[in-house]
């Protein structure tokens, strides 16, 4: 399974993946998933945005759901998302081979546009499914080419009118997501998540005055690039001081000419911290320094939150149950966002398993996990499903 899926959407030059939501590569990966479910005789269900759950067992009762996502960040790694989907299918195969009969149905899920790499909204499929993101707002989202989510759904053969809270969640009695660990905090092959750090994406719009790069005196400029540059340095400093994370990873410049002072710079900040208050303090500190610099540069600043997710503390009882099943597996928090966080916030009992990442590199073609650790993850997931569905 891994070999077949790993070939889909891979850039032959960088080795990274380009599986943005509803792109041809992401659709091919989704068709691969549906074919895998069909060969196993699983009952496949979908909702209005295209989230999928394939059921083993009676489809009229709430059950245990596992799985993850198949989309990727731009030029991302092979493991983030797909490892959870492949491991879920492999765990079901293992339980069946053992002759296990679940007392409640077990579902394998694949949730759309978790990374938000195309439409800028992380966990887009799960947010719509949980009713956190209204359908009208979701449909109005646009990608970098100006294509709306509504148009993308229509092009993929999905009626946008069906968007809204998902009936799939009514059958989700428990959700367990296996994921490659995205840092270097896990030293054992498999661990259990305690929480997800609060995180947000914020759009910083720096306004200035376009002018000639060769004739405009330095003291006469109102250059938003200078304000942005200082803000990026301020974000780095403030995050280090707070033990938090702050990243400007996306930038848009107008008019984007080599020989022109920019008129506007738009930059997107990804900020994360251990608590909600720490995240807000981090954002305030960065914004304060950016505003002060804008006053000195004669530029303007507007900060717009695009998505903000509060801290998610996974239910201690379910977490501890997984730790017991896995003979005392280590427990650790994560700074990465996941569909599991959305489902947990929606009131669904949720847990996460992490598979060790030896380098800690993620969202990169260099993302990696050892085969033995991945197989240990399958064994761990099978053990958890066996316990929860017995």
HELIX and SHEET records of a PDB file:
HELIX    1   1 UNK A    2  UNK A    6  1                                   5    
HELIX    2   2 UNK A   24  UNK A   39  1                                  16    
HELIX    3   3 UNK A   82  UNK A   97  1                                  16    
HELIX    4   4 UNK A  124  UNK A  130  1                                   7    
HELIX    5   5 UNK A  135  UNK A  140  1                                   6    
HELIX    6   6 UNK A  149  UNK A  155  1                                   7    
HELIX    7   7 UNK A  160  UNK A  162  5                                   3    
HELIX    8   8 UNK A  167  UNK A  171  5                                   5    
HELIX    9   9 UNK A  218  UNK A  220  5                                   3    
HELIX   10  10 UNK A  224  UNK A  242  1                                  19    
HELIX   11  11 UNK A  276  UNK A  297  1                                  22    
HELIX   12  12 UNK A  316  UNK A  325  1                                  10    
HELIX   13  13 UNK A  339  UNK A  345  1                                   7    
HELIX   14  14 UNK A  371  UNK A  388  1                                  18    
SHEET    1   A 8 UNK A  43  UNK A  46  0                                        
SHEET    2   A 8 UNK A  52  UNK A  56 -1                                        
SHEET    3   A 8 UNK A 106  UNK A 110 -1                                        
SHEET    4   A 8 UNK A  63  UNK A  68  1                                        
SHEET    5   A 8 UNK A 172  UNK A 180  1                                        
SHEET    6   A 8 UNK A 349  UNK A 355  1                                        
SHEET    7   A 8 UNK A 190  UNK A 196 -1                                        
SHEET    8   A 8 UNK A 312  UNK A 313 -1                                        
SHEET    1   B 8 UNK A  43  UNK A  46  0                                        
SHEET    2   B 8 UNK A  52  UNK A  56 -1                                        
SHEET    3   B 8 UNK A 106  UNK A 110 -1                                        
SHEET    4   B 8 UNK A  63  UNK A  68  1                                        
SHEET    5   B 8 UNK A 172  UNK A 180  1                                        
SHEET    6   B 8 UNK A 349  UNK A 355  1                                        
SHEET    7   B 8 UNK A 190  UNK A 196 -1                                        
SHEET    8   B 8 UNK A 330  UNK A 334  1                                        
SHEET    1   C 4 UNK A 245  UNK A 254  0                                        
SHEET    2   C 4 UNK A 264  UNK A 273 -1                                        
SHEET    3   C 4 UNK A 198  UNK A 207 -1                                        
SHEET    4   C 4 UNK A 300  UNK A 309 -1                                        
SHEET    1   D 2 UNK A 211  UNK A 212  0                                        
SHEET    2   D 2 UNK A 260  UNK A 261 -1                                        
END                                                                             
